[in-house]
């Protein structure tokens, strides 16, 4: 997927629900992967972990509980503050993370200004994607018969 449009990133402090620990986080959108958003968390010592999930899931989760698997998002009130709860599950564990509502709304507004919801497929270079998929069939990549 290719596109020369700028990447959108919004940085903020997230909070681990339960113990209240704060840590740096950022939401990123790349028009070259128009259906996805990336959230990254600084887990200390310069190490970041990254989750990639559907843009639509984040859009839905700002308004109402959304998601049924490893990523679930819901608007909640925590300690008297309106926040977005991000619940992440992996084989290594489970985390409930509070995201500032202002940060998520700012991010989604910037994303919509760049690539309006529903127009994501227009950002994909379909000829390039087809070429990449068929490259293995024409000898330019891994064999499909091996």
Beta strands, then each sheet from edge to edge (+ up, - down):
strand 1: 8-16
strand 2: 22-29
strand 3: 36-42
strand 4: 48-54
strand 5: 71-78
strand 6: 81-90
strand 7: 93-100
sheet 1: 4+ 3- 2+ 1- 7+ 6- 5+
end
